[in-house]
Amino acid sequence: MGSFGIWHWLIVILVIGVLFGGKGKIANVMGDFAKGIKAFKSGMKEEEVAHNAPPAQVTSAPTAGGASTTADRTATDRT
């Protein structure tokens, strides 16, 4: 009890063969499931890399003395 014998391993191999092998629908479903897991893992890695990257610095350029802002132009366009 507690250890796997040859019959246990043969059954496990048979189940894996039925699920992943052959040309049946189960093989296609399991293959799609594996692709989904891979895509999820790669998405998590990309998110982790993006999360660890420093945020982009946004600086505003100083406006010249007579320059108008977008809000000023929008207000004058309405009148």
TORKEGU-847096 format. One record per atom (N, C-alpha, C, O, CB): residue number from 1; atom name; x, y, z. Coordinates in pm, 1 decimal. Last residue first. Glycine has a CB too. Example, Ala and Ser with C-alpha at 12.3 -4.5 7.8 and 13.67 -1.06 7.14 Angstrom:
2; N; 1285.0; -225.0; 708.0
2; CA; 1367.0; -106.0; 714.0
2; C; 1290.0; 3.0; 787.0
2; O; 1340.9; 113.8; 803.9
2; CB; 1408.4; -59.8; 572.5
1; N; 1319.0; -569.0; 780.0
1; CA; 1230.0; -450.0; 780.0
1; C; 1320.0; -330.0; 780.0
1; O; 1423.6; -331.9; 846.5
1; CB; 1130.8; -447.3; 904.6
end
This chain:
79; N; -1734.3; 7977.6; -2991.0
79; CA; -1799.4; 8109.6; -3000.9
79; C; -1796.4; 8163.6; -3140.0
79; O; -1846.9; 8273.2; -3164.8
79; CB; -1734.2; 8208.3; -2908.5
78; N; -1592.0; 7744.9; -3009.9
78; CA; -1734.3; 7734.1; -2984.7
78; C; -1805.2; 7868.6; -3005.1
78; O; -1924.9; 7871.1; -3033.7
78; CB; -1758.3; 7682.6; -2843.4
77; N; -1328.3; 7818.5; -3031.9
77; CA; -1391.2; 7753.9; -3147.3
77; C; -1543.7; 7749.3; -3131.2
77; O; -1616.0; 7749.9; -3230.8
77; CB; -1335.4; 7611.1; -3165.9
76; N; -1265.0; 7910.3; -2782.2
76; CA; -1279.9; 8010.6; -2887.1
76; C; -1345.2; 7951.0; -3010.9
76; O; -1410.3; 8022.4; -3087.2
76; CB; -1144.2; 8070.7; -2923.1
75; N; -1253.5; 7667.0; -2642.8
75; CA; -1349.7; 7769.2; -2600.5
75; C; -1370.8; 7872.0; -2710.5
75; O; -1483.5; 7917.1; -2731.0
75; CB; -1302.0; 7838.6; -2471.9
74; N; -1043.4; 7543.1; -2774.0
74; CA; -1175.3; 7481.9; -2779.2
74; C; -1281.7; 7585.5; -2742.0
74; O; -1388.1; 7590.3; -2803.8
74; CB; -1182.7; 7359.2; -2684.6
73; N; -831.4; 7709.6; -2704.6
73; CA; -868.4; 7698.2; -2843.7
73; C; -1008.5; 7640.2; -2857.6
73; O; -1084.9; 7683.5; -2943.9
73; CB; -767.6; 7612.5; -2918.5
72; N; -822.3; 7666.4; -2427.6
72; CA; -848.3; 7800.3; -2478.9
72; C; -894.2; 7794.5; -2624.4
72; O; -986.0; 7866.6; -2663.2
72; CB; -723.0; 7887.8; -2466.0
71; N; -760.1; 7393.4; -2420.1
71; CA; -887.5; 7437.8; -2363.6
71; C; -922.6; 7577.0; -2413.4
71; O; -1039.6; 7605.0; -2439.4
71; CB; -882.1; 7436.4; -2210.3
70; N; -506.1; 7398.5; -2530.0
70; CA; -613.2; 7329.7; -2601.9
70; C; -748.3; 7374.7; -2550.7
70; O; -841.6; 7392.3; -2629.0
70; CB; -599.3; 7177.7; -2588.2
69; N; -366.0; 7729.1; -2483.6
69; CA; -378.1; 7587.2; -2452.7
69; C; -491.1; 7527.2; -2533.4
69; O; -565.0; 7600.4; -2599.3
69; CB; -401.4; 7565.0; -2302.2
68; N; -160.8; 7956.6; -2664.3
68; CA; -288.1; 7919.0; -2603.2
68; C; -290.2; 7767.9; -2579.8
68; O; -223.4; 7691.3; -2649.2
68; CB; -407.9; 7962.6; -2692.8
67; N; 120.6; 8166.7; -2607.0
67; CA; 63.2; 8043.3; -2662.3
67; C; -65.2; 8008.6; -2589.8
67; O; -77.1; 8028.7; -2469.0
67; CB; 163.2; 7926.3; -2652.2
66; N; 258.4; 8378.0; -2509.7
66; CA; 135.6; 8406.3; -2582.2
66; C; 67.8; 8280.6; -2635.6
66; O; -34.3; 8290.4; -2703.7
66; CB; 164.3; 8500.0; -2695.5
65; N; 479.9; 8254.6; -2368.1
65; CA; 394.1; 8355.1; -2305.0
65; C; 261.6; 8376.8; -2376.1
65; O; 159.7; 8392.8; -2309.0
65; CB; 466.6; 8484.7; -2297.5
64; N; 489.1; 7899.3; -2430.7
64; CA; 541.2; 8034.9; -2448.2
64; C; 440.1; 8133.5; -2391.3
64; O; 324.7; 8096.9; -2368.9
64; CB; 570.3; 8065.6; -2598.8
63; N; 484.0; 7630.6; -2198.4
63; CA; 423.1; 7706.2; -2308.0
63; C; 483.6; 7845.5; -2313.1
63; O; 523.9; 7901.2; -2211.0
63; CB; 269.1; 7714.3; -2291.4
62; N; 702.2; 7359.2; -2138.0
62; CA; 649.7; 7490.1; -2096.7
62; C; 596.1; 7565.2; -2218.2
62; O; 655.5; 7563.2; -2325.9
62; CB; 759.6; 7573.8; -2025.5
61; N; 590.9; 7029.2; -2182.2
61; CA; 677.9; 7135.2; -2230.0
61; C; 619.4; 7269.3; -2185.7
61; O; 498.4; 7289.7; -2195.4
61; CB; 694.1; 7129.1; -2385.2
60; N; 570.0; 6785.1; -1935.6
60; CA; 499.7; 6882.5; -2018.8
60; C; 597.4; 6992.6; -2056.6
60; O; 674.9; 7041.6; -1974.4
60; CB; 374.9; 6941.0; -1945.0
59; N; 652.9; 6445.7; -1932.8
59; CA; 688.5; 6582.9; -1896.9
59; C; 614.0; 6676.2; -1990.2
59; O; 597.8; 6648.2; -2108.9
59; CB; 843.1; 6606.5; -1904.9
58; N; 625.5; 6134.3; -1807.4
58; CA; 557.9; 6230.2; -1893.7
58; C; 594.2; 6368.7; -1844.6
58; O; 569.2; 6404.0; -1729.3
58; CB; 402.7; 6208.6; -1894.5
57; N; 798.4; 5837.9; -1804.1
57; CA; 792.8; 5971.9; -1748.1
57; C; 726.8; 6064.9; -1849.2
57; O; 769.4; 6072.1; -1964.4
57; CB; 934.5; 6022.6; -1710.3
56; N; 667.3; 5513.6; -1763.5
56; CA; 718.5; 5617.4; -1853.3
56; C; 699.3; 5754.2; -1789.6
56; O; 595.9; 5781.9; -1728.8
56; CB; 647.9; 5611.2; -1991.2
55; N; 764.9; 5304.8; -1488.3
55; CA; 664.2; 5375.5; -1567.8
55; C; 728.8; 5484.7; -1652.8
55; O; 832.5; 5540.2; -1616.5
55; CB; 556.6; 5436.5; -1476.3
54; N; 986.3; 5024.3; -1517.1
54; CA; 954.3; 5156.1; -1460.4
54; C; 852.2; 5227.8; -1547.8
54; O; 854.0; 5212.1; -1669.9
54; CB; 1082.1; 5242.1; -1446.0
53; N; 867.2; 4689.2; -1507.4
53; CA; 930.3; 4797.5; -1582.0
53; C; 893.6; 4931.5; -1518.3
53; O; 781.3; 4949.0; -1470.9
53; CB; 887.5; 4794.0; -1731.3
52; N; 708.9; 4508.3; -1376.2
52; CA; 839.0; 4539.5; -1317.2
52; C; 909.4; 4654.1; -1387.9
52; O; 1003.5; 4711.0; -1332.5
52; CB; 927.0; 4417.6; -1319.5
51; N; 489.8; 4487.4; -1544.8
51; CA; 468.3; 4538.4; -1409.8
51; C; 600.6; 4580.1; -1345.4
51; O; 604.5; 4676.4; -1268.8
51; CB; 398.3; 4432.6; -1323.4
50; N; 597.7; 4370.7; -1768.9
50; CA; 543.8; 4505.6; -1780.6
50; C; 525.0; 4568.8; -1642.9
50; O; 542.4; 4689.5; -1626.6
50; CB; 410.8; 4503.6; -1856.6
49; N; 662.1; 4122.4; -1658.5
49; CA; 769.1; 4206.4; -1714.2
49; C; 721.2; 4350.7; -1723.0
49; O; 795.0; 4442.9; -1688.5
49; CB; 813.2; 4155.0; -1854.7
48; N; 407.0; 4032.3; -1592.0
48; CA; 507.0; 4049.0; -1486.7
48; C; 619.5; 4138.9; -1534.0
48; O; 667.7; 4223.0; -1458.1
48; CB; 562.8; 3913.3; -1442.8
47; N; 287.9; 4016.4; -1840.7
47; CA; 233.1; 4110.0; -1742.5
47; C; 334.4; 4137.1; -1632.2
47; O; 346.9; 4249.8; -1584.3
47; CB; 102.5; 4055.2; -1682.5
46; N; 440.9; 3813.2; -1953.0
46; CA; 442.0; 3946.1; -2013.9
46; C; 390.5; 4051.2; -1916.1
46; O; 443.6; 4162.1; -1909.7
46; CB; 357.4; 3947.2; -2141.8
45; N; 371.1; 3600.3; -1783.4
45; CA; 510.4; 3645.9; -1788.9
45; C; 518.7; 3786.4; -1846.1
45; O; 593.6; 3869.9; -1795.6
45; CB; 595.8; 3549.5; -1872.8
44; N; 99.8; 3575.8; -1841.8
44; CA; 138.7; 3612.8; -1705.7
44; C; 282.8; 3662.4; -1702.8
44; O; 314.7; 3755.5; -1629.0
44; CB; 121.6; 3493.4; -1610.1
43; N; 117.9; 3494.6; -2107.3
43; CA; 52.7; 3621.2; -2074.5
43; C; 88.8; 3669.2; -1935.4
43; O; 106.4; 3788.9; -1912.9
43; CB; -97.4; 3607.6; -2086.3
42; N; 234.9; 3246.1; -2076.1
42; CA; 311.4; 3350.3; -2145.2
42; C; 250.4; 3487.7; -2119.5
42; O; 322.9; 3586.8; -2110.7
42; CB; 317.0; 3322.1; -2296.5
41; N; 24.7; 3115.4; -1938.1
41; CA; 155.7; 3132.8; -1874.0
41; C; 236.8; 3242.2; -1941.7
41; O; 300.8; 3322.7; -1874.0
41; CB; 233.9; 3001.5; -1876.3
40; N; -175.8; 3122.5; -2135.8
40; CA; -196.7; 3187.6; -2006.3
40; C; -63.8; 3214.5; -1936.9
40; O; -41.9; 3323.1; -1883.2
40; CB; -286.6; 3101.3; -1916.5
39; N; -60.2; 2967.1; -2334.5
39; CA; -90.8; 3107.3; -2362.3
39; C; -111.2; 3185.0; -2232.8
39; O; -68.7; 3300.0; -2221.5
39; CB; -215.6; 3118.4; -2450.9
38; N; -48.3; 2721.4; -2200.5
38; CA; 75.3; 2786.4; -2245.3
38; C; 52.5; 2934.8; -2271.8
38; O; 135.6; 3018.3; -2236.0
38; CB; 129.0; 2718.2; -2371.9
37; N; -322.2; 2672.2; -2166.2
37; CA; -236.3; 2687.3; -2048.5
37; C; -107.2; 2758.3; -2087.1
37; O; -61.1; 2846.2; -2014.3
37; CB; -205.1; 2549.6; -1985.0
36; N; -399.4; 2649.0; -2434.3
36; CA; -455.5; 2754.2; -2349.8
36; C; -371.0; 2779.6; -2226.9
36; O; -350.1; 2894.4; -2187.4
36; CB; -595.9; 2718.4; -2308.2
35; N; -263.0; 2420.6; -2509.8
35; CA; -229.8; 2548.4; -2574.1
35; C; -281.8; 2665.9; -2492.0
35; O; -216.1; 2769.4; -2481.6
35; CB; -288.0; 2553.8; -2716.4
34; N; -398.4; 2234.0; -2348.8
34; CA; -255.4; 2257.4; -2326.4
34; C; -211.5; 2389.8; -2390.2
34; O; -131.8; 2463.1; -2331.7
34; CB; -171.9; 2140.2; -2383.4
33; N; -650.8; 2249.8; -2468.8
33; CA; -636.2; 2284.2; -2327.7
33; C; -490.2; 2315.3; -2295.4
33; O; -461.1; 2410.9; -2223.6
33; CB; -687.8; 2169.6; -2238.3
32; N; -594.0; 2149.8; -2719.7
32; CA; -637.9; 2288.8; -2706.8
32; C; -623.7; 2337.8; -2563.8
32; O; -588.7; 2453.4; -2540.1
32; CB; -782.8; 2303.5; -2752.7
31; N; -533.7; 1887.4; -2642.2
31; CA; -432.3; 1970.2; -2708.1
31; C; -466.6; 2117.7; -2699.6
31; O; -379.5; 2201.1; -2675.2
31; CB; -416.8; 1929.4; -2853.8
30; N; -779.1; 1805.8; -2540.1
30; CA; -664.6; 1813.6; -2449.1
30; C; -551.4; 1896.7; -2510.3
30; O; -481.2; 1968.2; -2438.8
30; CB; -614.0; 1672.2; -2414.7
29; N; -929.3; 1815.8; -2777.3
29; CA; -967.8; 1897.8; -2662.2
29; C; -849.8; 1913.9; -2567.8
29; O; -823.1; 2024.3; -2520.3
29; CB; -1087.9; 1835.3; -2587.8
28; N; -796.9; 1626.1; -2934.6
28; CA; -804.5; 1766.9; -2978.7
28; C; -837.3; 1858.8; -2861.9
28; O; -779.7; 1966.8; -2849.0
28; CB; -910.8; 1783.6; -3089.8
27; N; -838.9; 1396.0; -2783.6
27; CA; -702.1; 1442.3; -2808.2
27; C; -701.8; 1588.6; -2850.9
27; O; -616.1; 1665.9; -2808.2
27; CB; -634.0; 1355.6; -2915.7
26; N; -1116.5; 1377.0; -2801.6
26; CA; -1055.0; 1399.9; -2670.4
26; C; -912.2; 1451.5; -2687.5
26; O; -869.2; 1540.5; -2614.2
26; CB; -1055.7; 1269.7; -2586.2
25; N; -1161.9; 1318.1; -3066.3
25; CA; -1200.0; 1450.3; -3016.5
25; C; -1134.5; 1480.3; -2882.4
25; O; -1101.0; 1595.0; -2853.2
25; CB; -1351.7; 1460.3; -3003.6
24; N; -881.4; 1129.7; -3200.1
24; CA; -1016.3; 1151.3; -3151.7
24; C; -1040.1; 1292.6; -3101.3
24; O; -948.7; 1374.8; -3095.3
24; CB; -1046.5; 1054.4; -3043.4
23; N; -648.3; 1025.0; -3288.1
23; CA; -705.6; 1133.2; -3367.9
23; C; -846.4; 1168.0; -3322.0
23; O; -922.6; 1229.1; -3396.9
23; CB; -707.2; 1095.1; -3515.1
22; N; -389.8; 956.2; -3039.3
22; CA; -493.9; 924.5; -3135.3
22; C; -544.7; 1046.5; -3209.0
22; O; -491.6; 1156.6; -3194.7
22; CB; -607.5; 856.9; -3066.6
21; N; -343.5; 1098.3; -2706.3
21; CA; -304.9; 1029.4; -2829.2
21; C; -421.6; 1009.7; -2923.2
21; O; -536.1; 1041.8; -2891.5
21; CB; -243.5; 896.2; -2796.9
20; N; -439.8; 1208.6; -2470.8
20; CA; -352.2; 1289.3; -2556.4
20; C; -320.8; 1224.9; -2691.1
20; O; -274.8; 1294.1; -2781.9
20; CB; -224.0; 1316.9; -2484.6
19; N; -621.1; 1017.7; -2357.6
19; CA; -649.7; 1160.8; -2354.8
19; C; -568.5; 1239.2; -2457.1
19; O; -622.5; 1327.6; -2523.7
19; CB; -623.3; 1215.4; -2217.1
18; N; -502.0; 768.8; -2400.6
18; CA; -636.9; 793.4; -2451.4
18; C; -664.7; 943.0; -2458.4
18; O; -725.2; 990.2; -2554.7
18; CB; -741.7; 723.8; -2362.8
17; N; -256.2; 806.5; -2268.9
17; CA; -259.2; 775.4; -2411.5
17; C; -395.2; 802.3; -2472.8
17; O; -404.0; 853.0; -2584.6
17; CB; -220.7; 631.4; -2434.3
16; N; -344.1; 843.0; -2008.8
16; CA; -275.0; 953.0; -2076.1
16; C; -275.4; 930.6; -2227.2
16; O; -292.9; 1025.0; -2304.3
16; CB; -130.0; 966.7; -2023.9
15; N; -448.1; 584.2; -1965.5
15; CA; -535.9; 701.6; -1956.7
15; C; -472.9; 820.7; -2028.7
15; O; -541.6; 891.8; -2102.0
15; CB; -564.5; 737.6; -1808.8
14; N; -211.7; 430.1; -1994.8
14; CA; -326.1; 407.5; -2082.5
14; C; -420.1; 528.4; -2083.6
14; O; -466.5; 570.2; -2189.7
14; CB; -402.2; 282.0; -2038.6
13; N; -59.0; 525.9; -1782.2
13; CA; -10.8; 543.9; -1919.5
13; C; -124.2; 525.9; -2018.9
13; O; -132.1; 599.3; -2117.4
13; CB; 102.6; 445.1; -1950.6
12; N; -221.0; 436.0; -1569.6
12; CA; -193.0; 579.9; -1586.0
12; C; -147.6; 608.2; -1729.3
12; O; -193.4; 704.6; -1790.7
12; CB; -84.3; 627.2; -1484.3
11; N; -206.3; 160.8; -1610.7
11; CA; -335.8; 228.3; -1619.4
11; C; -316.7; 378.0; -1640.4
11; O; -387.8; 439.6; -1719.8
11; CB; -419.0; 202.5; -1492.4
10; N; 67.1; 118.6; -1566.6
10; CA; 8.6; 85.1; -1696.0
10; C; -126.9; 153.6; -1715.3
10; O; -158.0; 199.4; -1825.3
10; CB; -6.9; -66.6; -1709.2
9; N; 87.5; 195.7; -1298.2
9; CA; 155.7; 274.1; -1400.1
9; C; 100.9; 244.8; -1539.2
9; O; 89.1; 335.7; -1621.4
9; CB; 305.1; 246.5; -1396.1
8; N; -63.7; -12.0; -1178.2
8; CA; -102.1; 128.3; -1160.7
8; C; -40.9; 214.9; -1270.8
8; O; -109.8; 298.1; -1329.9
8; CB; -58.1; 179.6; -1021.9
7; N; 84.7; -236.0; -1249.4
7; CA; -51.2; -220.6; -1300.6
7; C; -100.8; -76.9; -1285.1
7; O; -172.6; -26.6; -1371.5
7; CB; -146.0; -316.6; -1228.7
6; N; 323.5; -205.6; -1106.3
6; CA; 327.3; -200.7; -1251.8
6; C; 188.2; -177.8; -1309.8
6; O; 174.5; -107.1; -1409.6
6; CB; 387.0; -329.5; -1307.6
5; N; 239.7; 3.5; -820.7
5; CA; 290.6; -116.2; -885.2
5; C; 285.4; -99.8; -1036.2
5; O; 248.1; 5.6; -1087.6
5; CB; 210.9; -239.7; -841.4
4; N; 316.9; 260.3; -601.1
4; CA; 252.0; 223.0; -725.6
4; C; 319.9; 99.7; -783.9
4; O; 442.4; 93.7; -794.7
4; CB; 255.2; 339.8; -826.1
3; N; 262.1; 249.5; -249.6
3; CA; 351.3; 258.9; -364.8
3; C; 277.7; 209.0; -487.8
3; O; 187.6; 125.6; -478.6
3; CB; 482.1; 177.9; -341.8
2; N; 46.9; 224.8; -76.3
2; CA; 121.7; 349.8; -76.0
2; C; 218.7; 361.9; -191.2
2; O; 255.2; 473.3; -228.6
2; CB; 195.7; 363.8; 51.7
1; N; 82.4; -118.7; 0.0
1; CA; 0.0; 0.0; 0.0
1; C; 86.8; 125.0; 0.0
1; O; 188.7; 130.2; 68.8
1; CB; -93.7; -0.2; 120.0
end
